[in-house]
């Protein structure tokens, strides 16, 4: 007699490790090609803070155009891996794209380069990460493992890459881009090997989703209140991070030393972040989703305001490391908040529109504004301004986010496999 639960457990462990490896190499690829992006734009492309802000804004605009589409398709196809395979193939081209297309276009015409680069980076990374995270979260709910424990490996992949990225950048930035492409080849191999079992019930549930179902989310005030938190709080950390490497490297005797030390700092931060990704589910389960989102907001406000108050590399480094605590709590809390209070059939739409899309809308608006502020009043005063915005919206969210679960849901497995995709 076949041990059905033993078979299920074996599938669960196999999928956990394969998807964790996918996270690792996706973030490894992303880090090598993007962690020093603002430095590349400033030092190699010779762009101003305002021009860099325009590029980040273009990236955000193209990402937000793709996020609703990714979300709807992801929910419509259920547990099929089509989107992850598509993203993996795109990432193989990241090295040649930066070297032979993106860089030359930016030097020829910043606006044209921003459009082409925004299209590629938006689809491949900035919207792609949301599709990947929502997919793995679905698999975790089906097979009984915490999303955070799998996402932890993504943080480790980013940290492993950033540890060497600063040094290689000083030798030749193109080396980083080629390493990213090689890493993406491994991604393709991993996703090809992933086999997800889908029941007839899951297929019918996914196919039952309509555009009307997704559109009705926008009639819910609680969904709008959640997006208010995202726009007023979470999108600010993205704006803060965009040109932070430029400010950080300026605190050192020369840019090369600053780039190298930033690589070490970023790597250390993400290693801490990986550890917190393992612990965050316990913290969020203990505090509840809403309280965890509020905690993450206050931590973010402290970090950003503190960045405008402290002086020197040691002080600013200590502020940056708070990110390692705040981000894991926020990510886990967002998934749990959405699953507890909205229809889980629309989990990808909820995450990609309610969080990722709203975040990109905020970043597309704030990025050029922040760029102008960096050029006009400096980094420290800009950080104080951004931090006060985060603090204000976090306080508002205490009164607008939901206190309790509307629907009790479990993470019980849906059932044994009937069809392998």
Secondary structure as UniProt FT lines:
FT   HELIX           4..34
FT   TURN            35..36
FT   HELIX           37..39
FT   HELIX           40..44
FT   HELIX           49..77
FT   TURN            78..79
FT   HELIX           82..92
FT   HELIX           94..96
FT   HELIX           97..102
FT   HELIX           103..108
FT   HELIX           110..121
FT   HELIX           122..126
FT   HELIX           128..143
FT   HELIX           147..171
FT   HELIX           173..193
FT   STRAND          197..198
FT   HELIX           200..207
FT   HELIX           211..216
FT   HELIX           217..219
FT   HELIX           221..229
FT   HELIX           230..234
FT   HELIX           235..242
FT   HELIX           244..249
FT   TURN            250..251
FT   HELIX           255..287
FT   HELIX           289..309
FT   HELIX           312..321
FT   HELIX           323..341
FT   HELIX           344..346
FT   HELIX           347..349
FT   HELIX           350..357
FT   HELIX           358..376
FT   HELIX           379..400
FT   STRAND          419..420
//
